[in-house]
């Protein structure tokens, strides 16, 4: 069975997070652009009836918040500058 779109997003966010964390010691430095492009592609594939909170996080590129939401840990998210949690 293939992963759901939300699972693909969670995996892509985890890959981005791991890659960013490796930047301090990585040589050569990894290219983050393909990871951002993948997340943009996945976001564009989200259906219209997707939970508005997830859509908000993905469109604002609040990937850490999206990861928590996808993991069922929305309560851990802090309000951002846009006043959206």
SEDO-479501 format. One record per residue (C-alpha): residue in three letters; x, y, z. Coordinates in steps of 0.2 Angstrom, whole numbers, padded with zeros to 4 digits. Each point is the difference from the previous one (the first is absolute). Example, Ala and Ser with C-alpha at 12.3 -4.5 7.8 and 13.67 -1.06 7.14 Angstrom:
<nodes>
+------+-------+-------+-------+
: resn :    xx :    yy :    zz :
+------+-------+-------+-------+
:  ALA :  0062 : -0022 :  0039 :
:  SER :  0006 :  0017 : -0003 :
+------+-------+-------+-------+
</nodes>
This chain:
<nodes>
+------+-------+-------+-------+
: resn :    xx :    yy :    zz :
+------+-------+-------+-------+
:  UNK :  0000 :  0000 :  0000 :
:  UNK :  0007 :  0017 : -0005 :
:  UNK :  0001 :  0014 :  0013 :
:  UNK : -0013 :  0013 :  0002 :
:  UNK :  0003 :  0018 : -0006 :
:  UNK :  0001 :  0005 :  0019 :
:  UNK :  0013 : -0014 :  0003 :
:  UNK :  0010 :  0006 : -0015 :
:  UNK :  0000 :  0017 :  0007 :
:  UNK :  0005 : -0006 :  0018 :
:  UNK :  0014 : -0010 : -0008 :
:  UNK :  0006 :  0015 : -0011 :
:  UNK :  0000 :  0012 :  0016 :
:  UNK :  0010 : -0013 :  0010 :
:  UNK :  0012 : -0001 : -0014 :
:  UNK :  0002 :  0019 : -0001 :
:  UNK :  0002 :  0001 :  0019 :
:  UNK :  0013 : -0013 :  0000 :
:  UNK :  0009 :  0008 : -0015 :
:  UNK :  0000 :  0017 :  0009 :
:  UNK :  0007 : -0007 :  0016 :
:  UNK :  0014 : -0008 : -0010 :
:  UNK :  0006 :  0017 : -0007 :
:  UNK :  0012 :  0004 :  0013 :
:  UNK :  0011 : -0015 : -0003 :
:  UNK : -0005 : -0005 : -0018 :
:  UNK :  0014 :  0002 : -0013 :
:  UNK : -0005 :  0003 : -0014 :
:  UNK : -0016 :  0009 :  0006 :
:  UNK : -0016 : -0008 : -0006 :
:  UNK : -0011 :  0009 : -0012 :
:  UNK : -0017 :  0005 :  0009 :
:  UNK : -0009 :  0006 : -0016 :
:  UNK : -0006 : -0017 : -0006 :
:  UNK : -0007 : -0003 :  0018 :
:  UNK : -0009 :  0016 : -0001 :
:  UNK : -0006 : -0004 : -0018 :
:  UNK : -0007 : -0017 :  0006 :
:  UNK : -0009 :  0008 :  0014 :
:  UNK : -0008 :  0013 : -0012 :
:  UNK : -0005 : -0014 : -0012 :
:  UNK : -0008 : -0010 :  0014 :
:  UNK : -0009 :  0016 :  0007 :
:  UNK : -0007 :  0003 : -0017 :
:  UNK : -0007 : -0017 : -0001 :
:  UNK : -0010 :  0002 :  0016 :
:  UNK : -0019 : -0001 : -0003 :
:  UNK : -0011 :  0015 :  0003 :
:  UNK : -0009 : -0009 :  0015 :
:  UNK :  0017 : -0002 :  0009 :
:  UNK : -0001 :  0007 :  0018 :
:  UNK :  0003 :  0019 : -0001 :
:  UNK :  0013 : -0001 :  0014 :
:  UNK :  0011 : -0012 : -0010 :
:  UNK : -0003 :  0011 : -0016 :
:  UNK :  0005 :  0016 :  0010 :
:  UNK :  0016 : -0008 :  0007 :
:  UNK :  0005 : -0007 : -0017 :
:  UNK : -0003 :  0016 : -0010 :
:  UNK :  0009 :  0011 :  0013 :
:  UNK :  0014 : -0013 :  0000 :
:  UNK : -0002 : -0003 :  0018 :
:  UNK :  0007 : -0018 : -0002 :
:  UNK :  0004 : -0003 :  0019 :
:  UNK : -0018 :  0005 :  0004 :
:  UNK : -0007 : -0011 : -0014 :
:  UNK :  0011 : -0015 :  0006 :
:  UNK : -0008 :  0002 :  0018 :
:  UNK : -0017 :  0001 : -0008 :
:  UNK :  0003 : -0015 : -0010 :
:  UNK :  0006 : -0009 :  0015 :
:  UNK : -0016 :  0004 :  0010 :
:  UNK :  0010 :  0012 :  0011 :
:  UNK : -0009 :  0016 : -0005 :
:  UNK : -0001 :  0005 :  0018 :
:  UNK :  0019 :  0003 :  0000 :
:  UNK :  0000 :  0013 : -0013 :
:  UNK :  0002 :  0018 :  0005 :
:  UNK : -0009 :  0015 : -0007 :
:  UNK :  0010 :  0008 : -0014 :
:  UNK :  0001 :  0018 : -0007 :
:  UNK : -0016 : -0003 : -0009 :
:  UNK : -0009 : -0004 :  0016 :
:  UNK : -0004 : -0017 : -0006 :
:  UNK :  0006 : -0014 :  0011 :
+------+-------+-------+-------+
</nodes>
